[in-house]
Amino acid sequence: MAALTLDTIEIVNPDLYVQRGYPHEEWALLRREAPVHYYQRPEVDPFWAITRHADIVNVSRQPGLFKSIQQLFVTMNQPGLPPPDEAILRQLLNMNPPEHAAYRGVVNRRFTPRSVQQLTAGIERITTEVLDALVGHDECDFVTAVSATLPLAVIAEMFGIPQADWPLMFRLSNEMIGPTDPEYAGNETVTATLERARMEFFQYFNGLVEDRRKSPRDDLSSALANGLVNGEPLPIFELMSYFALLIIAGNETTRNATTGGLHAFINNPDQWQMLKRDPAMVPKAVEEIVRWTSPVIQFTRKATADTELGGHKIREGDMLALFYPSANRDESVFAAPNHFDITRYPNQHIAFGIGEHFCLGANLARLELQVMFRHLAQRLESVELAGPVQRMRSCFVGGIKHMPVRLRVLPRK
């Protein structure tokens, strides 16, 4: 492999994410030599690559100067991609203050630590059932059998979505988050996949909204259907987008953290044995899993005025891409950042974001991961890879689509 240089590194080619996973060597080079780097390639619209922890925190805490935009991430220009400023969805990730806070307030109280804690019994039940189904089986695809099942079931139950419709939610989430992946797009163009999935989502949620406006329940669907922003019901496009955001974000990122976490334990058996010996380490282990996997690769911001960052002149209208997995391996913040260490403390990762866009579902994700890894530590007697992992074709959300494993799950006590 040729030596890496700033002129030749590739950090937004989705094919490389499939082949090699995250480009940690490239990000390390950028942190070392050009942490605020103007990235220009023939097949990419130019942008500033921001790779250090401190700079990402700095940008994220100035939403007036670095605003969120419709284009959530940067990627290679490819045939079939929709225009970057086209509104596929209009939701919290695209919004800025004060609108962002007004919309977030519609469901914010359902994701507070106290509210989320009330879901513990249900999460315990679902996790137990998921692992019960594997007792007596020697192999499985850990993603479809375990990782995808828990978070999808939890968010679907929070919405009051019938279990028969959960596979539909799973398929549409995959198609919306990974439309450039051939497994999800099939023979369609990216635009066609996005449009079809969006319309299916909207059609389904429209029926849910009608039902909850006639007969409200104590669920997320009713909170959204009857929610108010500035005293008015949510406009239909924003309302449908809100449903889609919570379903997608509610299952995709936790799924990828669960898979990536077990993958890290398989590659670091000493850490796995440490967790099995001492279940009290689960909370710290989960923070390290989230740092290590950093499921959201990047979000964009656009400069609203001329400014300076890291000694570079940023012009009004310039695009910035904030690379969270790079920040979470920043040598100036984390000792031995490329070592998976479940005893790490403090763990100042920003995998859930920073500032007003801090992940709405962070408390829920942490609880799901803690319950899952506590149960796995208790009941997973042995586990190893049974074949190569398959990664999603995306430079926006990173994850393993399929992970065949050989395992032995103990019956519940």
C-alpha positions as CSV (number, residue, x, y, z in Angstrom):
1,M,0.0,0.0,0.0
2,A,1.4,3.4,-1.0
3,A,2.3,5.9,1.7
4,L,-0.6,8.1,2.7
5,T,-0.5,11.8,1.8
6,L,-2.9,14.6,2.2
7,D,-3.2,14.9,-1.6
8,T,-4.2,11.3,-2.1
9,I,-6.1,10.1,1.0
10,E,-9.8,9.1,0.5
11,I,-12.2,9.7,3.3
12,V,-15.7,9.9,1.6
13,N,-15.5,7.0,-0.9
14,P,-18.3,4.7,0.3
15,D,-16.7,1.7,-1.5
16,L,-13.6,2.0,0.8
17,Y,-15.9,1.9,3.9
18,V,-17.2,-1.5,2.6
19,Q,-13.8,-2.9,1.9
20,R,-11.8,-1.6,4.9
21,G,-14.1,-0.1,7.4
22,Y,-13.4,3.3,8.9
23,P,-10.3,5.1,7.5
24,H,-8.6,5.5,10.9
25,E,-5.1,5.8,9.4
26,E,-6.2,8.6,7.1
27,W,-8.0,10.5,9.9
28,A,-4.8,10.1,12.1
29,L,-2.8,11.7,9.3
30,L,-5.2,14.6,9.1
31,R,-5.3,15.1,12.9
32,R,-1.5,15.1,12.9
33,E,-0.8,17.3,9.9
34,A,-4.0,19.1,8.8
35,P,-6.8,18.9,11.4
36,V,-8.7,21.6,9.5
37,H,-8.1,20.4,5.9
38,Y,-9.7,21.8,2.7
39,Y,-10.5,18.5,0.9
40,Q,-10.7,18.8,-2.9
41,R,-11.2,15.9,-5.3
42,P,-12.6,15.8,-8.9
43,E,-15.5,13.7,-7.8
44,V,-16.4,15.5,-4.5
45,D,-17.7,19.0,-3.9
46,P,-14.9,20.7,-1.8
47,F,-15.3,20.9,2.0
48,W,-13.3,21.4,5.1
49,A,-12.6,18.1,6.9
50,I,-12.6,18.6,10.7
51,T,-11.0,15.7,12.5
52,R,-9.9,16.8,16.0
53,H,-12.1,16.6,19.0
54,A,-11.6,20.2,20.2
55,D,-12.4,21.7,16.7
56,I,-15.6,19.6,16.4
57,V,-16.7,20.7,19.8
58,N,-15.9,24.3,18.9
59,V,-17.9,24.2,15.7
60,S,-20.8,22.3,17.3
61,R,-21.2,24.9,20.0
62,Q,-21.6,27.8,17.5
63,P,-24.8,27.0,15.6
64,G,-25.2,30.6,14.6
65,L,-21.8,30.6,12.8
66,F,-21.9,27.0,11.6
67,K,-25.5,26.1,10.7
68,S,-27.1,22.7,10.0
69,I,-28.3,22.4,6.4
70,Q,-30.4,20.0,4.3
71,Q,-27.3,18.1,3.1
72,L,-26.5,16.0,6.1
73,F,-23.1,14.6,4.9
74,V,-20.6,14.9,2.1
75,T,-20.0,12.1,-0.3
76,M,-18.7,11.4,-3.8
77,N,-20.8,12.7,-6.7
78,Q,-22.5,9.7,-8.2
79,P,-25.1,9.1,-10.9
80,G,-28.6,8.8,-9.4
81,L,-27.9,10.9,-6.2
82,P,-30.5,13.5,-5.5
83,P,-29.4,17.2,-5.4
84,P,-27.7,17.9,-2.1
85,D,-30.2,20.6,-1.1
86,E,-33.3,18.6,-2.0
87,A,-35.5,18.1,1.1
88,I,-35.9,14.3,1.4
89,L,-36.9,14.9,5.0
90,R,-37.2,18.0,7.1
91,Q,-36.4,17.1,10.6
92,L,-34.3,18.0,13.7
93,L,-31.0,17.2,12.1
94,N,-31.6,19.9,9.4
95,M,-32.9,22.6,11.8
96,N,-31.2,25.5,13.6
97,P,-32.2,27.6,16.7
98,P,-34.8,28.6,17.6
99,E,-36.8,26.3,15.4
100,H,-34.8,23.3,16.5
101,A,-35.6,23.7,20.2
102,A,-39.3,24.2,19.4
103,Y,-39.5,20.9,17.4
104,R,-37.3,19.0,19.8
105,G,-39.6,20.0,22.7
106,V,-42.5,18.1,21.1
107,V,-41.1,14.7,22.3
108,N,-38.2,15.7,24.6
109,R,-39.8,14.6,27.8
110,R,-40.2,11.1,26.5
111,F,-36.5,10.7,26.2
112,T,-35.4,12.1,29.6
113,P,-33.5,9.7,32.0
114,R,-36.6,9.3,34.1
115,S,-38.9,8.5,31.2
116,V,-36.4,6.1,29.6
117,Q,-35.9,4.3,32.9
118,Q,-39.5,3.3,32.9
119,L,-38.8,1.3,29.7
120,T,-36.3,-0.9,31.5
121,A,-38.7,-3.9,32.2
122,G,-39.7,-4.0,28.5
123,I,-36.1,-3.8,27.3
124,E,-35.1,-6.6,29.7
125,R,-38.1,-8.7,28.4
126,I,-37.2,-8.2,24.7
127,T,-33.5,-8.9,25.3
128,T,-34.3,-12.1,27.2
129,E,-36.6,-13.3,24.4
130,V,-34.0,-12.4,21.7
131,L,-31.4,-14.6,23.4
132,D,-33.9,-17.3,24.3
133,A,-34.5,-17.8,20.5
134,L,-30.8,-18.6,20.1
135,V,-30.5,-21.3,22.7
136,G,-29.6,-24.6,20.9
137,H,-28.4,-22.8,17.8
138,D,-24.7,-23.0,16.8
139,E,-24.6,-20.2,14.3
140,C,-26.5,-17.0,13.4
141,D,-26.2,-13.7,11.7
142,F,-25.7,-11.6,14.8
143,V,-27.0,-8.5,13.1
144,T,-30.4,-9.8,12.0
145,A,-30.8,-12.2,15.0
146,V,-29.8,-9.9,17.8
147,S,-28.5,-6.4,17.1
148,A,-31.4,-5.2,14.9
149,T,-34.1,-6.9,16.9
150,L,-33.8,-5.1,20.3
151,P,-33.7,-1.4,19.3
152,L,-36.3,-1.9,16.5
153,A,-38.7,-3.6,18.9
154,V,-38.2,-0.9,21.6
155,I,-38.8,2.1,19.3
156,A,-41.7,0.3,17.6
157,E,-43.3,-0.4,21.0
158,M,-42.8,3.3,22.0
159,F,-44.7,4.3,18.8
160,G,-47.4,1.6,19.3
161,I,-46.6,0.0,16.0
162,P,-48.0,-3.5,15.7
163,Q,-45.4,-6.3,15.7
164,A,-46.5,-7.5,12.2
165,D,-45.3,-4.1,10.8
166,W,-41.8,-4.2,12.4
167,P,-40.2,-5.9,9.4
168,L,-41.5,-3.1,7.2
169,M,-39.9,-0.5,9.5
170,F,-36.6,-2.4,9.4
171,R,-36.6,-2.5,5.6
172,L,-37.6,1.1,5.1
173,S,-35.0,2.3,7.7
174,N,-32.3,0.4,5.8
175,E,-33.4,1.9,2.5
176,M,-33.5,5.4,3.8
177,I,-30.1,5.3,5.6
178,G,-28.3,3.1,3.0
179,P,-29.7,3.9,-0.4
180,T,-26.3,3.7,-2.1
181,D,-25.9,0.1,-0.8
182,P,-26.8,-2.5,-3.5
183,E,-28.4,-4.8,-1.0
184,Y,-30.9,-2.1,-0.1
185,A,-31.4,-0.4,-3.4
186,G,-31.6,-3.4,-5.7
187,N,-31.8,-2.3,-9.3
188,E,-33.2,1.2,-8.4
189,T,-31.3,4.4,-8.5
190,V,-30.5,6.1,-5.2
191,T,-33.1,8.7,-5.8
192,A,-35.7,6.1,-6.6
193,T,-34.9,4.1,-3.5
194,L,-35.1,7.2,-1.3
195,E,-38.4,8.4,-2.9
196,R,-40.1,5.0,-2.7
197,A,-39.0,4.4,0.9
198,R,-40.0,7.9,1.9
199,M,-43.5,7.5,0.4
200,E,-44.0,4.2,2.0
201,F,-43.0,5.6,5.4
202,F,-45.3,8.7,4.9
203,Q,-48.2,6.6,3.8
204,Y,-47.9,4.3,6.9
205,F,-47.4,7.2,9.3
206,N,-50.3,9.1,7.8
207,G,-52.6,6.3,8.8
208,L,-51.1,6.2,12.3
209,V,-51.6,10.0,12.7
210,E,-55.2,9.8,11.7
211,D,-55.8,7.0,14.2
212,R,-54.0,8.8,17.1
213,R,-55.9,12.0,16.5
214,K,-59.2,10.2,16.8
215,S,-58.1,8.0,19.6
216,P,-54.9,9.3,21.4
217,R,-52.9,6.8,23.5
218,D,-49.9,7.2,25.8
219,D,-47.3,6.6,23.0
220,L,-44.9,8.5,20.8
221,S,-47.3,8.4,17.9
222,S,-49.9,10.3,19.9
223,A,-47.4,12.8,21.2
224,L,-46.3,13.6,17.6
225,A,-49.8,13.5,16.0
226,N,-51.2,15.9,18.6
227,G,-48.0,17.9,19.3
228,L,-47.8,21.7,18.8
229,V,-45.0,23.9,17.7
230,N,-45.5,27.6,18.5
231,G,-49.1,26.8,19.3
232,E,-49.8,25.1,16.0
233,P,-49.9,21.5,14.9
234,L,-46.8,20.3,13.1
235,P,-47.0,20.8,9.3
236,I,-47.5,17.5,7.5
237,F,-44.1,17.2,5.9
238,E,-42.3,18.0,9.1
239,L,-44.6,15.6,11.0
240,M,-44.0,12.7,8.6
241,S,-40.2,13.5,8.7
242,Y,-40.3,13.4,12.5
243,F,-41.7,9.9,12.5
244,A,-39.1,8.7,10.0
245,L,-36.2,10.3,11.9
246,L,-37.2,8.6,15.2
247,I,-37.7,5.2,13.6
248,I,-34.5,5.3,11.6
249,A,-32.3,6.9,14.4
250,G,-34.0,4.7,17.0
251,N,-32.8,1.5,15.5
252,E,-29.9,2.0,13.1
253,T,-27.2,3.5,15.3
254,T,-27.9,1.3,18.4
255,R,-27.9,-1.8,16.1
256,N,-24.5,-0.8,14.7
257,A,-23.1,-0.1,18.1
258,T,-24.3,-3.5,19.4
259,T,-22.7,-5.4,16.4
260,G,-19.5,-3.3,16.5
261,G,-19.3,-3.8,20.3
262,L,-19.4,-7.6,20.1
263,H,-17.0,-7.5,17.1
264,A,-14.6,-5.5,19.4
265,F,-15.0,-8.1,22.2
266,I,-14.3,-11.0,19.7
267,N,-11.1,-9.3,18.7
268,N,-10.2,-8.4,22.3
269,P,-11.0,-11.6,24.3
270,D,-9.3,-10.3,27.4
271,Q,-11.8,-7.4,27.6
272,W,-14.7,-9.9,27.1
273,Q,-13.5,-12.1,30.0
274,M,-13.1,-9.0,32.1
275,L,-16.7,-8.0,31.5
276,K,-18.0,-11.6,32.1
277,R,-16.1,-11.6,35.5
278,D,-17.5,-8.3,36.6
279,P,-20.9,-7.2,35.2
280,A,-20.6,-4.0,37.2
281,M,-18.3,-2.8,34.4
282,V,-21.2,-2.7,31.9
283,P,-21.8,1.1,32.0
284,K,-18.1,1.9,31.3
285,A,-18.0,-0.9,28.7
286,V,-20.9,0.7,26.9
287,E,-19.2,4.1,26.8
288,E,-16.2,2.5,25.3
289,I,-18.3,0.6,22.8
290,V,-19.9,3.8,21.7
291,R,-16.6,5.6,21.4
292,W,-15.0,2.7,19.5
293,T,-17.9,2.2,17.0
294,S,-19.0,5.8,16.6
295,P,-21.9,4.8,14.3
296,V,-22.5,8.3,12.9
297,I,-19.4,9.0,10.7
298,Q,-20.1,12.7,9.9
299,F,-22.5,15.6,9.8
300,T,-22.0,18.7,7.8
301,R,-22.2,22.4,8.8
302,K,-22.1,25.5,6.6
303,A,-20.4,28.7,7.6
304,T,-22.7,31.7,7.8
305,A,-19.9,34.3,7.8
306,D,-16.2,34.5,7.2
307,T,-14.3,33.2,10.2
308,E,-11.1,31.4,11.3
309,L,-10.7,27.8,12.5
310,G,-7.5,26.1,13.3
311,G,-5.5,28.9,11.7
312,H,-7.5,28.7,8.4
313,K,-9.7,31.2,6.8
314,I,-13.2,29.8,6.5
315,R,-15.4,31.7,4.0
316,E,-19.1,32.3,4.3
317,G,-20.9,29.5,2.5
318,D,-18.0,27.0,2.9
319,M,-19.0,23.4,3.8
320,L,-17.5,21.6,6.8
321,A,-17.7,17.9,7.6
322,L,-17.3,16.9,11.2
323,F,-15.8,13.4,11.5
324,Y,-16.9,12.0,14.9
325,P,-15.0,8.6,14.8
326,S,-11.8,10.6,14.2
327,A,-12.5,12.9,17.2
328,N,-13.1,9.8,19.3
329,R,-9.6,8.5,18.5
330,D,-7.9,11.9,19.1
331,E,-4.6,11.3,20.8
332,S,-4.8,14.6,22.7
333,V,-8.0,13.5,24.5
334,F,-7.7,9.7,24.8
335,A,-4.8,7.7,26.0
336,A,-4.0,4.8,23.7
337,P,-7.0,5.7,21.5
338,N,-6.7,2.7,19.2
339,H,-6.9,0.3,22.2
340,F,-10.4,-1.0,23.1
341,D,-10.4,-0.6,26.9
342,I,-13.6,-1.1,28.9
343,T,-12.0,0.4,32.0
344,R,-11.4,3.7,30.2
345,Y,-12.4,6.6,32.5
346,P,-13.1,9.4,31.9
347,N,-14.4,8.7,28.4
348,Q,-15.1,12.1,26.7
349,H,-16.3,10.7,23.4
350,I,-18.7,12.7,21.3
351,A,-20.3,9.8,19.5
352,F,-23.7,11.2,20.5
353,G,-22.8,14.7,19.2
354,I,-22.3,17.9,21.1
355,G,-24.3,21.1,21.5
356,E,-28.0,21.5,20.7
357,H,-27.9,18.5,18.3
358,F,-26.8,16.1,21.1
359,C,-28.6,12.9,20.3
360,L,-32.2,13.0,21.5
361,G,-32.2,9.2,22.1
362,A,-28.8,9.0,23.9
363,N,-30.4,7.9,27.2
364,L,-32.4,5.2,25.4
365,A,-29.4,3.9,23.4
366,R,-27.3,3.7,26.6
367,L,-30.0,1.7,28.4
368,E,-30.5,-0.7,25.5
369,L,-26.8,-1.3,25.2
370,Q,-26.3,-1.8,28.9
371,V,-29.1,-4.3,29.1
372,M,-28.0,-6.2,26.0
373,F,-24.3,-6.5,27.0
374,R,-25.2,-7.4,30.6
375,H,-27.3,-10.3,29.3
376,L,-24.7,-11.3,26.7
377,A,-22.0,-11.4,29.4
378,Q,-24.2,-13.6,31.5
379,R,-25.5,-16.0,28.8
380,L,-23.0,-16.0,25.9
381,E,-20.7,-18.8,26.9
382,S,-18.7,-18.7,23.7
383,V,-18.6,-16.7,20.4
384,E,-16.4,-16.3,17.4
385,L,-16.7,-15.1,13.8
386,A,-18.1,-17.8,11.4
387,G,-17.3,-15.8,8.3
388,P,-16.3,-12.3,7.0
389,V,-18.3,-9.3,8.2
390,Q,-20.2,-7.3,5.5
391,R,-20.2,-3.5,6.0
392,M,-22.7,-1.0,4.7
393,R,-21.8,1.1,1.7
394,S,-22.0,4.5,3.3
395,C,-19.8,7.3,4.5
396,F,-22.5,8.7,6.6
397,V,-23.6,5.9,9.0
398,G,-21.1,3.2,9.6
399,G,-22.1,-0.3,10.4
400,I,-21.9,-4.0,9.8
401,K,-24.8,-5.3,7.8
402,H,-24.1,-9.0,8.4
403,M,-21.9,-10.7,11.0
404,P,-22.0,-14.5,11.0
405,V,-21.0,-16.0,14.3
406,R,-20.6,-19.4,16.0
407,L,-21.9,-19.1,19.5
408,R,-23.4,-20.9,22.5
409,V,-26.1,-19.2,24.4
410,L,-27.0,-20.5,27.8
411,P,-30.7,-21.0,28.8
412,R,-32.0,-18.4,31.1
413,K,-31.6,-19.1,34.8
